[in-house]
Amino acid sequence: MSNSHPTAIVIGAGPAGLMAAEHLALAGVAVEIFDAMATPARKFLRAGIGGLNLTHSEPLVRFVARYGAQAERFGRWLAEFGPEQQRDWARGLGIETFVGSSGRVFPTDFKAAPLLRAWLRRLAEQGVRLHTRHRWLGWAPDGRLRFATPEGEATIQADATVLALGGGSWPQLGSDGGWMTVLQEAGIELSPLRPANCGFDVDWSEHFRARFAGQPVKSVGLSVAGHSLKGEFVVTRTGIEGSAVYALSAPLRDACPDARLIVDLKPDWSVEKLAAALARPRGSRSLSHHLERTAGLKGVTAGLLREGGLSLPQEPAALARTIKALPLTLRRPRPLTEAISTAGGVRFDALDDDLMTKTRPGLFIAGEMLDWEAPTGGYLLTGCFATGRVAGLAAARWVKSVHAL
């Protein structure tokens, strides 16, 4: 039996990496965290600028369904550490939370920094050591981890390693996807990184772009490939973005190039009600004035109707059908670097149920490096916490098994 103390290295100081480190430390494993940036959790802090959306309060069955193709897998993890446990965990750090009107859960002060400070303080008290400005380069021939540091290259040995390096979005905050090449060369199966929770390009006319870029389109229905929802989005100079678009970004992205998004400009009205309103005598009013008076369509929504409908039908029933199912062609997703998150990464086929790589024992993967995606609204962050916990607990078991030999 080895007499040395069990040790583990976590690479990446975002939510998944910090959660893995916490559970390793709680299991009695000496933990060191390495991060390429000058300060930890940069993307976490940036995401919390407008109010840290920690998780969501909807029933767990619906919550789990947000993980799409990986819902069954995440369901097992979230049953043990889901939204309620996440709120309890925050409370243990002295951070109280509340449920907003949309069901989203926020810290009472809306801020990410106090939570991160309390978390880092507790990790330090548990003996976790944090090393910044250490960029992971891969492995040396003897299996040691290689890092580029301000003092030059360094190599470090550990009993287990947890990689939690994020995806490929927001590279200026550290998630640059540079690990893809390293893991590919190591023979670990990967799926290409793709933008998720992203905007899309639309070929607006110059008139529409100049007049409406930056304006919100509220209370509309959106549908694509059998997926439908009611929400809002924002017109940008290049296309569209916003919460409703992000929620449909996976099927929209998969339908690109030239995805056909159907926009219902009056989702609370039936075609019949709308047709009856449009059939009222128009008199000398222009069509624009008539649409505003009878259906409340004005400004950006009226602009969308003209932009997407091209030559609008004059007959009330046909016009009503167009308003209820306006086709909008989305050319392509915005670039990966602009996305809120990414899909793709380490394939689950390359891992065991404990998130350990099958080809490199003792190496665990957590967070956005894994091939999964979820919408904004707290689901992304909860997924990162859950996978970090799974990887940290499993890495602790691995280390102890190695030291029991």
Phi, psi and omega in degrees: 000138178288142177266350181289155182285139178301135182228150177215152177240134172248127180250113184117117185253039171268190183304317181294316180294317179294323178292320177298317179297321180299316182285330173296314181296319179297334179274002177088017179263134176289127188236137170234136179251136179238134180220144183286336185275168181285336178224154185280159170054046183295317181291323176301314179294320180295319180295334182271002183299318180274007184120114185290110176274096189287317181196197181224151187264001184294160180307146188300324180300315178289323179301311183297325181298340180293347183268011170054236184298338181256018185299318181297317180295312180292331178301321178295317182289320183285340174296333180263326179215083181249203185303316181293317178295327178293321177293321176297320179299315178298320178299324178295339175269002182087015182251109176278151182233165176216160179262122178283176183298333180274358184092353178286149183253131181230153165299151183300331178264004178068357191262148178270327188299315179299321178296315181297318179299316180295322181292313179297323178297316180293320177299318178298321178295333178276000178093006179286132180253133182250129178241116177264171182056037176239102181267126181287133182248351184121213185240144171281165180304331180273007177092354179288152179281136180257136179227140168270123183235168177301337180264005183114184182286141178228150175239142186221141179251142175211162179285330180212152179229133172248121175264125178218066190264007179077181181267227182236010179263156182054054184299334180294344179258005174118337181271080186256000178069012181298339180290343182303314181296318181298313182289325177297317178294336178276000176082020179268130185292131182229152167253144181303144175288137180226152179292141174225155185048059189230166172273174182224150178278139174228141179276074178294153168289156180297325179297312181295316181300312183294327185273327191240356179303132181096352183267141178279147173247109190255153173052058175238160174261140178233141177212145176204132173048044177084359178255128182224151174198166175246135182182212181216161176212176181238136173281130176245173179296332183259346184168238181220152174205178179122175192302315181292323178292318179299319182296334179254011188296328181296304178294328177294314179299317183290339178271352179281155004286155177063053174290142181259104178264129179260123182251125175261107184284346178225068187294340181269000178248141173282163176301320183295315179297318181293317180297321179296319179295317181291339181280354177298149182306132183267332181061225182268003182292148174289164178299321179300314179294321180295317179297321179291315184292322187265328186235359179071019180269116181207172176059229186293325180292319176295323177296319177298318180301316180289323182292318183271330184274347181054256178270103185285138176292148179268333182292129188306314182295318179293320178295321178299319179295323178294316179298325182278346182211065182278119181280135178230123182269120177261117187290314185194160172291156172293162184302154181306321184293342179266349185289154175289323180212181181228150167259169183087179183121212183289122181289143179294337175297337182274359186235157170271184184294345179264010181067024173266137179294139182287331184267348181222085181304141181091357178252122183243150183238139181216160172077213188286353173294336181282157184275080176211166175207157179206158180285167171292168182118012181105346183289321179298312183294318178298320178297321178294317177301314184296316181290325176298319178297313180301312182294320180294315179297318181292320178296323177296318178295321180297311181302316181292327177292322177297319182281350177274349182288000000 
